[in-house]
Amino acid sequence: MILSKNLNNVYSDIRGDIYMHALELEKQGHKVLKLNTGNPAAFGFKMPDSIKNRIVADAERALGYCDIKGQECARIAIRNYHYSKGLNNITEDDIFIGNGVSEVAYMIITALIGKDDEVLVPAPCYSLWTNLTFLAGGKVGFYQCDELNGWQPDIESIKKGITANTKALVIINPNNPTGVLYSKEILLEIVDMARKNNLVIISDEIYDRLVLDEKQHISIAALADDVTMITMNGLSKSHCICGLRCGWLCISGIEKEKKILRDALVKIASVRLCSNALMQLVIPDALADSAYTEDMISSNGRLSRQRNAVIEELDKIDGISYVKNSAAFYLFPKLNLKAFGLKSDREFAKKLLDEKHILVIPGSGFNCADNDHFRIVMLPEESELRNAIKSIGDFLRNI
């Protein structure tokens, strides 16, 4: 069997060999705390009543195929949501609903990228964007995010990374894996570079409603209407319904280019007929239900308490530093490898799993330029998180 060469570089540490070893430990009877993926339902987050009630009341409406772009009522609700974020030059026809952001990301990369085309992505970076580019036959370039500057994108690194073959620039804001929020100044500089180099900006904003400490997320597409942008969003994280697979993309910017992309996406969307129609039914209710998400991120909300528990316990461990996250479920601490006698973040993650049965993802799995970071998913209850970080500290002190 000869497989496609496009698979050669496709890999995800989130469900890679360390994760597989965790599954083996579970089969042996060990309880493993999986801090590898942002899956709220696995940690007791419940479906909002607004969504549950709509599914129960209207499930029969989802039995047939729907519009390949998505149900009109759902796309209108999404359009209105993006209006509220400052995207004024869009209509419901600029919106495509998919089975999670992963599917609409696949659609837009497939439409844009062919052999030898390049996509510029951040480092560290959620592996979806590198893998999709490889699957399309394209090439990946990396620009660095600067830990010393709060993990903001390094503008000089972006400039150096743009080549004659670069067609798209990806940003993840709020960021995965660092959990940081990008500043308006940085976003404006990115817009300016895209404008000068005729690049499409792809902005993954799935965590835009999960912003802590009363900070505000800025959608990059609201900052310019003369640059073609693809904004990605969905309900999986803000409404804790990952399994319903609810995501969408919104095209904004130059009308001539928007039409070219719409026509291409219609071709791709028609191949898969339509996305999950049951999920689409809940979109208007979910986007109207801001209270559910606001409760999680309030100063005494569950996500805020859990974030605070993690950083309070990390502060007690010598040899670990971090940039405090402002959004999402993640923190991306740095290890002093030499102080702990470790060679790499992967060695740390493997030994931690074997000795403490805690699963974390090494930073190198996110294409981090260094190999001395790891990502913590801050979704377990506060007490469980505190105990987990204490266990990590105990492991490092006795390694």
PyMOL commands that set and color helices and strands:
alter all, ss='L'
color gray80, all
select helices_A, chain A and resi 5-7+13-15+17-27+40-43+49-62+72-84+92-94+100-112+128-135+147-149+155-161+184-197+220-223+242-244+255-271+277-281+283-288+290-297+302-314+337-340+345-356+363-366+382-397
alter helices_A, ss='H'
color red, helices_A
select strands_A, chain A and resi 33-34+95-99+118-123+139-146+152-153+166-172+200-204+229-234+246-252+320-321+330-331+334-335+358-359+361-362+374-377
alter strands_A, ss='S'
color yellow, strands_A
deselect
rebuild
show_as cartoon
